Amino acid sequence: EEEIVPADTLYQTALSDMDAQRYNNAIDALKKLERQHPYSEYNEKAKLMEVYANYRIGKFDDSIAAADRYLALFPSSDQLPYVLFLKGTSYFAQITDITRDQQISQNAIDTYRLLITNYPKSDYAKDAREKLVVAVDQLAGKEMDVGRYYLKQRNYTGAVNRFREVLVRYQTTRHVEEALYRISEAYMALGIVPEAQTAAA
């Protein structure tokens, strides 16, 4: 049987643990607070701290789950830009390389776009915009990879489709020049000279 600790004691414990960067301990105290006092006045702050504490120790999936809980429970909170930023950045921190599944990049992009669209003037929007560029570039890089693979396999139509995708969806990335060059390469291989010249031009 768990001993009941007063809500304010648990909250103060969590705060001192956060200050001392003992994030695991803080999370334990916050979880206990939620368990023992689900309707306490500290509920909202505790849920917010949980998003941040998990993010700080690299428990990104827990941070994302905590962010979703917060967004669902407190949809009109003035902390939403911050929570969306932490959620987006928890995805962003897991974008390791273009060989991995790109759903994480897409999730980061979707979360940052939500933040930028709804809170364009918030302190977090600027940082989100910078990270968005990287995440989008990541997805474009993945398409380029697949396109190059198709070229090697002499699947020229498949290659053209991938490179076109980069031109249509990722025209702001650094991959556009190469995509145009590769499309002309594929068209030459297919013997479609006018298209190759257009792409090269």
Buried (B, 14 or more C-beta within 10 A) or exposed (E): EEEEBEBEEBBEBBBEBBEEEBBEBBBBBBBBBBEBBEEBEBBBBBBBBBBBBBBBBEBBEBBBBBBEBBBEEBEEBEBBBBBBBBBBBBBBBBBEEBEEEBEBBBBBBEBBBBBBEEBEEBEBBEBBBEBBEBBBBBBBBBBBEBBBEBBEEEBBEBBBBBBBBBBEEBEEBEBBEBBBEBBBBBBBBBEBEEBBEEBEE
